[in-house]
């Protein structure tokens, strides 16, 4: 089905809102535990690389200008430049990697999973580096604080986003 520009813009805005809502559902910690990663995965799986990247970029832009779209209803450049900002901007890198890989290698399930895993690793990398620099801790400490506790939850989020995106694809065919 060929989609219209208005439909594409609506989906892009809708998924930006979904990311926003999922970021508000947070458990405070050095790097807040949110459903944001789930929403980013779902956005890319449902919208694809191009529209998904646009939705993620819109979400980050809304937060950058100060709207309270980030964890715990925060926003502004201070969040993006603070300890967890590397993870938020890392979502954009995740989406770009997803877009690049799926564009080159196709939209099959293995490619999508590989692209999401490659993207989340890049997100972890950028987030850890910024966390270490801003918090003045070692990279090892940043990895232990900001990556290790999130590996299993992010794997679960990836699986759930795959299941939900498949269900949404089935529904949309009806």
TIFI-270357 format. One line per field, with one value per residue (C-alpha): residue number from 0; x, y, z. Coordinates in steps of 0.1 Angstrom, whole numbers, plus 5000, padded with zeros to 4 digits. Example, Ala and Ser with C-alpha at 12.3 -4.5 7.8 and 13.67 -1.06 7.14 Angstrom:
residues 2
pos = 0|1
east = 5123|5137
north = 4955|4989
up = 5078|5071
END
This chain:
residues 174
pos = 0|1|2|3|4|5|6|7|8|9|10|11|12|13|14|15|16|17|18|19|20|21|22|23|24|25|26|27|28|29|30|31|32|33|34|35|36|37|38|39|40|41|42|43|44|45|46|47|48|49|50|51|52|53|54|55|56|57|58|59|60|61|62|63|64|65|66|67|68|69|70|71|72|73|74|75|76|77|78|79|80|81|82|83|84|85|86|87|88|89|90|91|92|93|94|95|96|97|98|99|100|101|102|103|104|105|106|107|108|109|110|111|112|113|114|115|116|117|118|119|120|121|122|123|124|125|126|127|128|129|130|131|132|133|134|135|136|137|138|139|140|141|142|143|144|145|146|147|148|149|150|151|152|153|154|155|156|157|158|159|160|161|162|163|164|165|166|167|168|169|170|171|172|173
east = 5000|5014|5012|5005|5028|5001|4999|5037|5039|5011|5028|5061|5044|5025|5056|5075|5047|5049|5087|5078|5053|5076|5104|5081|5077|5109|5127|5153|5189|5223|5208|5170|5153|5126|5106|5121|5144|5113|5096|5127|5129|5091|5093|5120|5104|5070|5080|5113|5146|5136|5104|5116|5147|5125|5103|5133|5149|5116|5115|5151|5144|5113|5134|5163|5141|5129|5097|5095|5097|5127|5128|5110|5093|5126|5138|5163|5199|5211|5197|5214|5247|5244|5253|5225|5224|5247|5221|5193|5214|5226|5190|5195|5227|5208|5182|5207|5226|5192|5183|5217|5218|5182|5185|5216|5207|5169|5140|5140|5138|5174|5186|5163|5175|5211|5206|5189|5217|5244|5225|5220|5257|5265|5240|5257|5291|5281|5261|5290|5316|5294|5285|5321|5332|5304|5304|5342|5342|5362|5347|5348|5327|5303|5299|5292|5267|5251|5253|5255|5222|5204|5215|5188|5160|5169|5169|5134|5124|5137|5118|5086|5090|5094|5063|5042|5054|5046|5011|5006|5017|4991|4963|4972|4967|4931
north = 5000|5034|5059|5096|5123|5133|5096|5094|5127|5115|5082|5100|5124|5095|5074|5105|5107|5070|5074|5104|5085|5055|5078|5092|5057|5056|5041|5066|5055|5069|5061|5060|5027|5036|5020|5045|5018|4996|5025|5033|4996|4995|5028|5015|4981|4996|5027|5015|5032|5065|5073|5058|5080|5110|5101|5097|5129|5148|5134|5145|5179|5184|5177|5198|5229|5223|5204|5178|5147|5130|5108|5122|5149|5167|5185|5210|5211|5204|5169|5162|5176|5158|5123|5105|5127|5103|5076|5099|5111|5075|5066|5087|5068|5036|5046|5056|5023|5005|5025|5018|4981|4974|4994|4975|4940|4940|4940|4904|4895|4885|4918|4938|4921|4925|4961|4968|4950|4969|5001|4995|4987|5021|5037|5021|5032|5069|5069|5054|5078|5108|5095|5088|5123|5142|5122|5120|5082|5056|5040|5006|5022|5037|5003|4986|5013|5021|4991|4958|4964|4972|4943|4918|4944|4958|4922|4917|4951|4940|4908|4925|4951|4924|4906|4938|4950|4916|4918|4954|4942|4914|4938|4963|4937|4931
up = 5000|4990|5018|5015|5029|5054|5066|5069|5089|5111|5119|5125|5150|5166|5172|5186|5211|5219|5226|5247|5268|5272|5284|5312|5326|5345|5375|5387|5388|5374|5340|5345|5335|5310|5282|5259|5243|5237|5219|5198|5187|5180|5160|5138|5133|5124|5105|5090|5088|5071|5089|5122|5121|5115|5145|5168|5155|5162|5197|5204|5188|5210|5241|5230|5227|5263|5261|5289|5268|5284|5315|5346|5325|5318|5287|5274|5262|5298|5296|5262|5275|5309|5320|5302|5271|5252|5254|5241|5211|5208|5198|5167|5159|5165|5140|5114|5117|5115|5084|5067|5075|5065|5034|5023|5035|5034|5058|5069|5106|5110|5094|5116|5148|5137|5129|5163|5182|5163|5169|5207|5210|5194|5217|5247|5235|5230|5263|5283|5269|5277|5311|5320|5308|5324|5357|5358|5363|5344|5313|5332|5360|5333|5317|5350|5359|5326|5304|5324|5343|5310|5288|5298|5301|5266|5252|5266|5251|5217|5218|5229|5202|5176|5188|5189|5155|5140|5155|5142|5107|5109|5120|5093|5066|5076
END
